[in-house]
């Protein structure tokens, strides 16, 4: 039997929560480190730099 509540929380975090955190950090000019899947960045480096211009 699937665990619907936990799946929903995970899905919300990926779809909405992450971007809300980035907006709050931008609003307050905060910086942070995030662990990001390197394969995802390698797959679309131009999009990654567009979404995260301060990333290096």
Protein Blocks (a to p, Z undefined) as FASTA:
>chain_A
ZZfklmmmmmmmmmmmmmmmmmmmmmnopacdddddfklmmmmmmlmmmmmmmbZZ
